[in-house]
Amino acid sequence: MADCLQYRDGQVYDLDAYCIMPNHVHLVCTPLVKEGDNYYSISSIMHSLKGYVARQANALLGREGVFWQHENYDHVVRDEGEWQRIVYYVLNNPVKAGLVQTWRDWKWSYCKQL
């Protein structure tokens, strides 16, 4: 999952932060321009990410079928303060879950800048 998120950075979105938890993933990104004034849509980004990771994970696990839950939660960030609040929420997910003491201790967290 981490490799997949990093791979698309700079191609379809600017990757700000992510946190890969045992049963879900948080992603903060800015879609890039696809052509003209059109941006890559969040739905196309999520469809591509989820589809690729599902195929790879199912192959690795020797299983078939649905890998992800159908839902995902999208949110448009409107200002710097909101962006910081969301990034801190994402990064502190493993801390809140009691998995680590600080977000930097979680191997599956990434943040471009704070």
Secondary structure as GFF3:
##gff-version 3
##sequence-region A 1 114
A	DSSP	alpha_helix	2	7	.	.	.	ID=ss1
A	DSSP	beta_strand	13	20	.	.	.	ID=ss2
A	DSSP	beta_strand	25	31	.	.	.	ID=ss3
A	DSSP	beta_strand	33	35	.	.	.	ID=ss4
A	DSSP	beta_strand	38	39	.	.	.	ID=ss5
A	DSSP	alpha_helix	42	61	.	.	.	ID=ss6
A	DSSP	alpha_helix	80	91	.	.	.	ID=ss7
A	DSSP	alpha_helix	93	96	.	.	.	ID=ss8
A	DSSP	three_ten_helix	103	105	.	.	.	ID=ss9
A	DSSP	beta_strand	109	111	.	.	.	ID=ss10
###
